[in-house]
Each structure stands twice: as structure tokens, then as C-alpha cells.
Amino acid sequence: MAGVDELHEGQKVWVEQDDGSQRKAVFVGEATQSWFGGMPGAYVAYPETRSGEEVAMIRIVPRDDDE
């Protein structure tokens, strides 16, 4: 898991999916902390679908490829 201090806007990342697979995404930024002590989150964008979502930070891994 990468800490938010290790990620920067526009960085290429992998997002772990519910089935254990990984999906290519771009890190957009840190999500607001939950009022009830939830896990830290982040916003990501999926270039192939031009969509995005908020995900738990623990699901994000930096990727080093040039794609």
C-alpha cells in the first residue's frame, strides 16, 4: 500500500478490484477523511472509460509501466 505522501496527482497506479484483479488508473487526489473513522481514501480516474471513483487507499499500488 502506498501512503498518500508517496502519491502525486497524475501518477499511474493499479487499483485492486473486488475479484482480486488490478485495474489501471490515475491518482487524482486524497479523499476527505470519514467522520466515523473509516479507512483513508483517494480519488482515481480510469482513462479507458473516462470514469472515476473513490477507493480505499489500501487498494492503490503505484505502477511503473509506460502505458
C-alpha distances in whole Angstrom, upper triangle without the diagonal:
4,7,10,12,10,11,14,17,17,14,14,11,11,10,11,14,16,18,14,15,13,15,15,15,15,13,16,15,14,16,18,17,19,22,22,19,16,12,12,12,12,15,15,18,19,22,23,24,24,23,19,18,16,13,10,7,5,7,6,6,8,12,14,17,20,21
4,6,8,6,7,11,14,15,12,12,10,11,11,13,16,18,20,17,17,15,16,15,14,14,11,14,13,12,14,17,16,19,22,22,19,17,13,11,11,11,14,14,17,18,21,23,24,23,22,19,18,15,13,11,7,7,9,7,6,7,11,13,16,19,20
4,5,5,7,10,13,15,13,14,12,14,14,15,19,21,23,20,21,18,19,18,16,15,12,14,12,10,13,15,14,17,20,20,17,16,12,9,10,10,13,14,18,20,22,25,26,25,23,20,18,15,13,11,8,8,11,9,9,10,14,16,19,22,23
4,5,5,8,10,13,11,13,12,14,14,16,19,21,24,22,22,19,19,18,15,13,10,11,8,7,10,12,12,15,18,20,17,15,12,9,9,8,11,12,16,18,21,24,24,23,21,18,16,14,13,11,8,10,12,10,11,11,15,17,20,21,22
4,6,8,11,14,12,15,14,17,17,19,23,25,27,25,25,22,21,20,18,15,12,13,11,10,13,15,15,18,21,22,20,19,16,12,13,12,14,15,18,21,23,26,27,25,24,21,20,17,16,15,11,13,15,13,13,12,16,17,20,22,23
4,7,10,12,10,12,12,14,15,18,21,24,26,23,22,19,19,18,16,14,11,13,11,11,15,17,18,21,24,25,22,20,17,14,14,13,15,15,18,20,21,24,25,24,23,20,20,18,16,15,11,13,14,11,10,9,12,13,17,19,20
4,7,9,7,9,9,12,13,16,19,22,24,22,21,17,17,15,13,10,7,9,8,9,13,16,17,20,23,24,22,20,17,13,12,10,11,11,14,16,18,21,22,20,20,17,17,15,14,14,10,12,13,10,9,8,11,12,15,17,18
4,6,6,9,10,14,15,18,21,24,26,24,23,19,18,16,13,10,7,8,7,9,13,16,18,21,24,26,24,22,19,16,14,11,11,11,13,16,17,20,21,19,19,16,17,16,16,16,13,16,16,12,12,10,12,14,16,16,17
4,6,9,11,14,15,19,21,24,26,25,23,19,17,15,11,8,6,5,6,9,12,15,18,21,24,26,24,22,20,16,14,11,10,9,11,14,14,18,19,16,16,14,15,14,15,16,14,17,17,13,14,12,14,15,16,16,17
4,6,9,13,14,18,20,23,25,24,22,18,15,12,9,6,5,6,9,12,15,18,21,23,27,29,27,25,22,19,16,12,11,9,9,11,11,15,16,14,14,13,15,15,16,17,15,18,17,13,14,11,12,13,14,13,13
4,6,10,12,16,18,22,23,21,19,16,14,11,9,6,5,8,10,13,16,19,21,24,27,29,26,24,21,18,16,12,12,10,10,12,12,15,17,16,16,14,15,16,15,16,14,16,15,11,10,8,8,9,11,11,12
4,7,10,13,16,20,21,19,16,12,11,7,6,5,6,10,12,15,17,21,22,25,28,29,27,25,21,19,16,13,12,10,10,10,10,13,15,14,15,14,15,16,15,16,14,15,14,10,9,6,6,7,8,9,9
4,7,10,13,16,17,15,13,9,8,6,5,6,6,10,12,14,16,19,21,23,26,27,25,22,19,16,14,12,11,9,10,10,11,14,15,15,15,13,13,14,12,13,11,12,10,6,6,4,5,8,9,11,11
4,6,9,13,14,11,9,6,5,5,6,8,9,13,14,15,17,21,21,23,27,27,25,21,18,17,14,12,12,10,11,10,12,13,15,16,15,13,13,14,11,12,11,11,8,6,5,6,6,10,10,13,12
4,6,10,11,10,8,5,5,6,7,9,10,13,14,14,15,18,19,20,24,24,22,18,15,14,12,11,11,8,10,10,13,14,14,15,13,11,11,11,8,9,9,9,5,5,7,9,10,13,14,16,15
4,7,8,6,6,4,6,9,10,13,13,16,17,17,17,20,20,21,24,24,22,18,15,15,13,13,13,12,13,13,16,16,17,18,16,14,13,12,9,10,10,9,5,7,8,11,12,16,16,19,18
4,5,5,5,6,7,10,12,15,15,18,19,19,18,21,21,21,25,24,22,19,16,17,15,14,14,13,14,13,16,16,15,17,15,13,12,12,10,11,12,11,8,10,12,15,15,19,19,21,19
4,6,7,9,11,14,15,18,19,21,21,21,20,22,22,21,24,23,22,18,16,18,16,16,17,16,17,16,19,19,18,20,17,16,14,14,11,12,14,13,10,13,15,18,19,22,23,25,23
4,6,9,11,15,16,20,21,23,24,24,23,26,25,25,28,27,25,22,20,21,19,20,20,18,19,17,20,19,19,21,19,18,17,17,15,15,17,15,12,15,16,19,19,22,22,25,23
4,7,10,13,15,18,19,22,23,23,22,25,25,25,28,27,25,21,19,20,18,19,19,17,19,17,20,19,20,22,20,19,17,17,14,14,15,13,10,12,13,16,16,19,20,23,21
4,7,10,13,16,18,21,22,22,23,26,26,26,30,29,27,23,21,21,19,18,19,16,17,15,17,16,17,19,18,17,17,17,15,15,16,14,11,12,12,15,14,17,17,20,18
4,7,9,13,14,17,19,20,20,24,24,25,28,28,26,23,20,19,17,16,16,13,14,12,14,14,15,17,16,15,15,15,13,14,14,13,9,9,9,11,11,14,14,16,15
4,6,10,12,15,17,18,19,23,24,24,28,28,27,23,20,19,17,15,14,11,10,8,10,10,11,13,12,12,12,14,12,14,14,14,10,10,10,11,11,14,13,15,13
4,7,10,13,16,18,19,23,24,25,29,29,28,24,21,20,17,15,13,10,9,7,8,9,11,12,12,11,13,14,13,15,15,15,12,10,10,10,8,11,10,12,9
4,7,9,12,14,16,19,21,23,26,27,26,22,20,18,15,12,10,6,5,5,7,9,10,10,10,9,10,12,11,14,13,14,11,9,10,10,9,12,12,13,11
4,6,9,12,14,18,20,22,26,27,25,22,20,17,14,11,9,5,5,6,7,11,12,11,11,9,11,12,12,14,13,15,13,10,11,9,10,12,12,12,11
4,6,9,11,15,17,19,23,24,22,20,17,14,11,8,6,5,7,9,11,14,15,13,12,10,10,10,10,12,10,13,12,9,10,9,11,13,14,15,15
4,7,9,13,15,18,21,23,22,20,17,14,11,7,5,5,7,10,12,15,15,13,12,9,10,10,11,13,12,15,14,12,13,13,14,17,18,18,17
4,6,10,12,15,18,20,19,17,15,11,9,6,5,7,10,13,15,19,19,16,15,11,11,9,11,12,10,14,14,12,14,13,16,18,20,21,20
4,7,9,12,15,17,15,14,12,8,6,4,6,9,12,16,18,21,21,19,17,13,12,9,10,10,9,12,13,12,14,14,18,20,22,23,23
4,6,9,12,14,13,11,10,7,5,5,6,10,13,16,19,22,21,19,16,13,10,7,9,9,9,13,13,13,16,17,20,23,25,26,25
4,6,9,12,11,10,10,8,7,8,10,13,17,20,23,25,24,22,19,16,13,10,11,11,12,15,16,16,19,20,24,27,29,30,29
4,6,9,8,7,8,6,7,10,12,16,19,22,25,28,26,25,22,18,15,12,12,11,11,14,16,16,19,21,24,28,30,31,31
4,5,6,5,7,8,9,12,14,17,20,23,27,29,27,26,22,19,16,12,12,11,13,15,17,18,21,23,27,30,32,34,33
4,6,7,10,11,12,15,17,21,24,27,30,32,31,29,26,22,19,16,16,15,16,18,20,22,25,27,30,33,36,37,37
4,6,9,11,13,16,19,22,25,28,31,33,31,30,27,24,20,17,16,14,16,17,20,22,25,27,31,34,36,38,37
4,7,9,11,15,18,21,24,27,30,32,31,30,27,23,20,16,15,13,14,15,17,19,22,25,28,31,34,36,35
4,7,9,12,15,18,21,24,27,29,28,27,24,20,16,13,12,9,11,12,14,16,19,22,25,29,31,33,32
4,6,10,13,16,19,21,25,27,26,25,22,18,15,11,9,6,7,8,11,13,16,18,22,25,27,30,29
4,7,11,13,17,20,23,25,25,23,21,17,14,10,9,6,6,8,10,11,14,16,20,23,25,27,27
4,7,10,13,16,19,22,21,20,17,13,10,7,5,4,5,8,9,9,13,15,18,21,23,25,24
4,6,10,13,16,19,18,17,14,11,8,6,6,6,6,9,9,9,12,13,16,19,21,22,21
4,7,10,13,16,15,13,11,7,6,4,6,9,9,12,11,10,13,14,16,19,20,21,20
4,7,10,12,12,11,9,5,6,6,7,10,10,13,11,9,12,12,13,16,17,18,16
4,6,9,9,7,6,4,7,9,10,14,14,16,14,12,14,14,14,17,17,17,15
4,6,6,6,5,6,8,11,12,15,16,17,14,13,14,14,14,16,15,15,13
4,6,5,7,9,12,15,16,19,19,21,18,16,16,16,15,16,15,14,11
4,6,8,10,14,17,17,21,21,22,19,17,18,18,16,18,16,15,12
4,5,8,12,15,16,20,21,22,19,18,20,20,19,21,19,19,15
4,7,11,14,16,20,20,22,20,18,20,19,19,21,20,19,16
4,7,11,13,17,18,20,17,16,19,19,19,22,21,20,18
4,7,9,13,14,17,14,13,16,17,18,20,20,20,18
4,6,10,12,14,12,12,15,17,18,21,22,23,21
4,7,9,12,11,11,14,16,18,22,23,24,22
4,6,8,7,8,12,14,16,20,21,23,22
4,5,6,8,11,14,17,20,22,24,23
4,5,6,9,11,14,18,20,22,22
4,6,8,11,14,18,20,23,23
4,7,10,13,16,18,21,20
4,7,9,13,15,17,17
4,6,10,12,15,15
4,7,10,12,13
4,6,9,10
4,7,9
4,6
4
